[in-house]
């Protein structure tokens, strides 16, 4: 199976129309028309089509609030996404002095720092296994770790830290749900062509876009347009579907936008 490819090095105009007139970029991230990734792409002069494959919703239980009321009892808090950062920092403005903070990647760390939170652990590779490996070099045994996670969180972080002897409290911080796409309109655009790139900012976006469009339409989309993944975990979902994505130059929305810009310009 193909491995993720490196971005080539290498301008286009805004449009929200369903029918692209020249190469455009599809944003599958859960965001509004003026969301951060869409805005980055438009600032670079690219046209954007919003096809949000997932919705991010508030957690259904009160477990996060309960955990945060006792946040001073924790030694570490681990963030695996920007959405988890938002869910926590909306309730706790500043990190307690005794609390150490881990972020899975640059995008998550960037949001933490923007909100005034420190970042004590940040792996070079933006994935859960790399984060757990970094904790293996720390005296984590016996320490209490809060992990505010997605409803779809994989067991890698919690299980890995538990094996290192940490006392992990995993709580649902937000829910990731399938979005309601106008599938007919999306398939019509795919049939007409003209899409230059499709951006994926999470594994869930890959999974849910394929589910919404159907395997045949998803395959045809990525036969004519290049997939751009924010990081290796997202890239693996694409590789599993027989696609060789381009990896963002950094695991941030800015990095994803810049890589997409260069790719589209090179392909035109």
N, C-alpha and C positions, 0 to 999 in steps of 0.2 A: 504494500500500500504506500502511496506517496507520503513523504514527510513534508511538514510545513516549509515553505520556501522563504527566502529572505527578500525584503522589499527592494524593488529597483529604485533608481534615483531619477529623478526627473527635475490650466486655469479654466473655467466653465461658469455658468450663471444659475442663479436661484430659480427654482420652479417647484410648486407644489401640485402642478397639474398631473393628472393620471397618465397622460401620454407624454413621454419624454421626447424632446426634439433633438437632443444630443446626449452624450454620455452623462449619466446621473449616478448618484450614490444612494443606495437604500440603507436606511437606519432601522435596525430591528430592535433597538434598545427601548425600554419602557420610558418614554419621555414625551413631552408636548412639543408643539411646533417650534417653540423657542427654547427647547431643552439644550443642555450643555454640549452634547455631541453635534446636534444639528446646527447650533450656532457656530461652533468651531468650523464645521465644514463650509457653511455659508460665508463665514469671514474669509475663508481661503478662496472664495469665488466659485464654489461647487454648487450644483443643483442637488436638492435633497428630496427623496421620497420617504415619507414616514410609514413604515410597516411594522409597528410595535408588535412583536410576537408574544410578549409577556406583559402582565400587569403586576405591579408591586403594591400590595395592600398591607394595612396594619395587621399585626398579630391578633388572632382571635382570643387568646387567653390573656390573663393578667400576670403571667409568670415573669415577663420582663420587668414590669413595674415593681413587682415584689422583690426580685433580685436586686434591682437598682436601689431600693430603699435600704438594702443591707450591703451596699457596694464597698463600704469601708472594711468589711470582713474579708474581702478578696485581696490576694497578692498580685494577680494578673488579670487582665481582660484581653481577649483575643478577638480581633475583627477580621472577618474574611470577605467583607464587601463594603462599598460606600453606603449601601442602604442600612446596614447594621450600624454604621457610624451615625447616620442621621437619626435612627430610632433611639439610640442611646443619648446622643448629645442634645436632642430635643428635651430630654428629661433631666440630664445632668450637664450643666453648662461647662464645668471645669473638672478635670480629672483629680481625684483625691491625691494628696501628696504621697501617700504610701503605695499607690496603685501603679504597677508597671503595665505598659501597653505594647501589644504586639499587633502588627498589620501584615496581612498576607502578601501585599504587593504595593507598588508605587501609587496606584490610583487610590487605594484605601488610605495609605499614609498621607497622601496629598490632602485629602478631605479632613483627616484628623488634624493636621497641622494648621489648615485654614481655620479650624474651629478652636484652635488654641490648646489642643491636646498633644502631649509628647508622644514620640514613637521610640520605644526601647529596643524592639526587635523588628527587623525588616529583612526577609531573605532576598538574596540576589535574584533567584528565580521565583516568579510570582505563582506559587502553588502550595497547596496544603502540606505536601510531603516535605518540601524544603523548609517550611515553617517549623514543622515538628522536628526536623533535623537540627535546626538552630536551637530549639529548646533542649535538645539532648546535651548541649554544651553548658547548660545552666543548672544551678542547684534547684531543680523544680520539684523534686520528690517531697511530698507532704504539703505542698503549697496548694492554695485554693484558687482555681481559675474559673472566671466567668466567660462563657462563650455565647454571646448573643448571635444566633444563627438564623439562616433562612429556613422556611418550612421544608425546603428540599435539600438541606445540607447533607453532604456525604459524611460518613463516619470517620474519615481520615484524621481530622484534627482531634476530636474528642477521644477517639480510641488511641491515637498515638500519644497524646499527653497522659492519658490514664496508664498506658504501659510504662511511661517514664515515672510513674508514682504520684502524679498530680491528682488532686481532687477536683474533677471537672464538673461544673454546673452548666449544662447546655440548656438555653431557653430560646424559644421562638421569638425573634425580634421583628420579623416581617414575613409575609406570605408571597410566594411567587406563583402566579396563576396564568393560565393561557389567556391571551387577549382575543378580542373579537375582531378579526380582520375581515375586510370585504374581499373574500377570496376570489370571487369572480373578477373584480377589477384588477386584482394583483395578477391573476393568470392572463388577463388580457394584455397587460403591460409586458409580461414575460414573452407572450407570443409575438408582440411587435418588436421586441428587442430594444436596444439603446441603453441598457443599464451597464454602467462601467464597473461598479463594485458594490458589494454587499458587506456591511460592517456588522460584526458580531462582538458584543461586549460581555457575553456570558455564555456558558454552556446551555443554559435553559433557553436562550434565544435560538440557538441552533435546533434544539430538540423541538421546540414549539412551532418554529416556522415550517419545518419539514412536516410536522403533524397537521398544521393548518392547510398548507398548500397541497399536501399529498406528495409522495415520493417522486412521482414522475415530474410534476411541476417544479419541485424543489431542485431536482437534478437538472432540468432544462434551464432554470434560473442561473445555476452555477456553472453551466456549460458556456453561457454567454457572458457572464460577469465573474470577476475574481472575488473570492471570499477573503476578507481581512479580519483577523482575529486579534483581540486585545492581549491575549496571553496564551501560554501553552495548554492550559486546561481546556479553554475554549477551542483551541486548534485541534486538540485530540478528538473532540466530537465531530469535527469536520473531516478529519483524516479517517475516522471510523466509517464515514459515509463515502469514502473514495475521493475526497477532495483534498487538494494540497493548498492550504491557505497561506496567505502572506501574514507574517507576524508583525504586529505594531512595533515600531522602533523602541517604544517604552510602553509599559503596561498602564497607560493613562489614557483618558479620553483625548487629550491633546496629541499624544503619540499616535493614537489610532487615526485621528483626523489627518495628521501630517503624512503618515504612511499612505493613507488612502489617496490623498491629494497627488503625491508623487506617482503612485501606481496609475491613477486615471490619466494623468498627463502623459505618461510613458506609453500607455495603450492607445491613445488617440492618434 
